[in-house]
Amino acid sequence: MLQILLKNASPITVEAVVRTVPRQREVIRGVWNNQLVYAKKFIGSRAQKHFARDLAGVKALVAANIATPPLLFQGETQDGDGLVAIFGAIENAPNAEESWAGSSEHARFSLMHRLVQTVALHHQAGLLQTDLYLKNFLVQPVLNQEDLIYTLDGDGIRSISPWFKQRQKLRNLATLFSKMDVLDDGWITALYAQYCLQLGITHSPADVAEVWDLTQKIRHQVATGYADKKVFRNCTDVKVTRSFNCFQAVAADFCVESQALTSLDVFLAETKLNIKNGNTCTVGKVALAGQSVIIKRYNIKNFWHGLNRAFRVSRAAKSWANAYRLIISNIATAKPLALIEERLGCFRRRAYYLSEYIDAPDVMQFFAQSTKLEDRQTVVRNLATLFYKLYLLKLSHGDCKASNIKIVNLAPILIDLDGMQTHFGGVAGHWWFERKHIKDLKRLMKNWANDAEVTHLLKQAFVQKYTAQHPGEDDRILIRAGMA
């Protein structure tokens, strides 16, 4: 079994490599001195800097009596090529992201309540967790008591700057709130009140509104940074290769041969087997890497069309980005598998978008096939929830025909994302988004223009969802869309 040999200490027996940051550090789960531990191994030219910063953060948490895994060892590897910090493992303590997933509304609120209390402790101690992801907290259940929260990642711990202290704290708290589902933003008022109570400060409705606005901005910034930038370069989720005549971004868990991605036209050669053979795009369902895959090729119709597309973001790239935008926003879509762009230097040519094939009826087929009222009501409620989330996130789809909404286990899955847009910023941006959202709602309802029963069910569910939190405010959208 693999071991990490340490200078002046027993070796670590490695059970698993939990995380790797190439040429910087590894996080390892293993056994040291007959104890289950997690170890960080720092390598590279900046190893000493990162090692010192991580230890300083951990010591700051300990000094403030904030729960964090115990530091058991700090030192060098035996060969001197790295620095190692060993922490005791906290048993029966999943991270907060794992605890959050699949939990009930009550359980999620209770967890967020405890996380807000923990962040308040950070701020009372003059500290900020700058890498504020749910994965950086452990949740340990305690019998007949509130869960115990452990703060991880000393490398992200910083002292609050003496300048604009309150602004730093509010932004840090809003960053935590941005990790909630947008549908849970109704909790912000109560959670912020609890935070202020713990810190012994007063607050006004204007302060709550500021925190809410900050939460939306940060959520938008994180989604934009991930979908429009991160997934176009090498990262945990995506592997990217570039050359003079090709750009490839492939999902890390899509085990496909590179040669197959450079000869996708072969799979679309039999036009009779394709789903669509258009001038603008060609779509086919194929077997690739042991699974059913949808290939969508965006064609170049002529010289002038090619010249126009050469300098613009390809529609395949928009689909790729929007799929990840939905994923990070907790909205179901077909899994993005690969993006391939033919290029000539900086000029774009044809492009391909690959996604998983969803073997399920579209929403119109579902209603045509399903006669069970309970199932129909569940689907319309889930549709209303989907569109209300899109409304809150300021996302417009652009083509809400029935075939672009699949139904799996009574839940909608949104596909065909090359026309999706995000709208954020200012009064004009919100006005334009409302027009786009109303257009999406009208196109959705058009699918059942001749079906009074489904139309009634949809209108009923949408009115209930849109007006639940803001009566009289959001129903004007439905009135303009002809749904209320």
C-alpha positions, 0 to 999 in steps of 0.5 A: 500500500502507498505510503508518504514517508515523513521526516522524524515521524511515522509514515502515512498509509494512503487510503485515497487521494481526495483532491489534487491541485496539479503542481501545488497540493494533494489532500489524502485520506489515510492512517497515521499512528493507527489513527484515521487522518486527512493530510495535506501535502504541499509541493511546488515553488509556493509550497512554503507559502501555502503551508504557512498560510494554511497553518496560520488559518487553523491556528487562528480558528483554534485561538478563537475557540472555533471547532476545526479538525485537530492539527496532529503534525506539521513537517517535511516529507522524508525526501524533502520534496514537500511539506505535510500537515496532518489533521485528525479525521472527524468521524460520522461527519459529512460535509455540509454539501453532502448533508444539504443534498436530498434533505427536507426543507426543515433540515436545510433551514436548520443546517443553514441556521447552524452555518450562519451561527458559525460564520457569525463566530468567524466574524466575532473573532475578526476572521473571514472564510474566503473560500466559503463553500459548503464543502468547507464545513463538516456537520457532526450530529450530536445527540439531543443537541444542535449539530456541531459544525467544523470549519475546514481549510485554514488556507481560506481563513483571513483576518478582516481588514480594518477598512469597510469591515461591515461591508466585508462581513455582509459580503461574506454572509451573502456568499454563504446565502448564495449557496442556497437554492434560489427557491430558499431565499425567503429564509434570508430575512430570518437568517440575517436577523439571527446573525445580527442578534448573535453579533448584538447589532441592529438591522433595518429592512434596508439592510435585509434588502442589501444582503438579498441584493448581494446574494443575487449578485454573488450567485450570478457572478459564481454561475457566470464564472463557472459556466462562461470561464471555468468549464472552458479550461482544464478543471476538476469537471472538464478536460480541455485540449487546444490546437491550431485547428481544433478546440475540445472540452470534454467532461472529465467522466466521459471516457471517449477516445480522442479519435472518435471526437475528431471524426464525428461526421461519420456518425451523422453520415446516414441522414435517414437515421438522424433526428434532424437534417437542417441547413443550420444544424444536424442532430443524431442519436449515436452510441459512443463510449458505451452510452447513448449520446446526442450529437448536434452539429452546427453547420456553416451554410455558406461563405457569408454565414461562415464569415459571420460565425467565425468571430462569434461564440459558437452556438455549441459553446453556448449550449455547453456553457448553459448546461453547466449554468443550469447544473450549478443552479440545481436545474435538471438538464441533459448532461453535457459531454463534449464541445468540439469546435473546428478552428483556423487559428482564432477563427471558428468554423463548424462546432459540435455539442454532445450531451447524454440522450434522455430516454423519456417522453417530452412534456406534451407526450407525457400529458397525452399518455398519462391519465392519472390526475395525481401524476398530472398535478405533480408534473404541472407543479414541477413545471411551475417550480422550474419556470419560477426558478428561471424567473428568479435566476433571470434566465430565459430559454428562448424556445419552450416548445414541448420537445425541449422539456423531457419528463423523467420521474414526473420532473422536467428536464430542460434541453436545447439550450443554445438560445438560453440567455442570462439577464442581470443588471439594472432596470433596463436589464430586468425590463428586457428579461421580463419580456423574454420570460413572458415570451417563454411562458406564452410559448409553453402554453401554446403547446396546449392551445387546444387542450383546456384541461392541461391549460387549466392545470398549468394556470392553476399551478403557475399562479400558486407558485408565482404568488406564494412568496410575493402576492400581487407582485409576481402575478402581473407577469402571469397576467401579461402572459395570459395565465392569470 
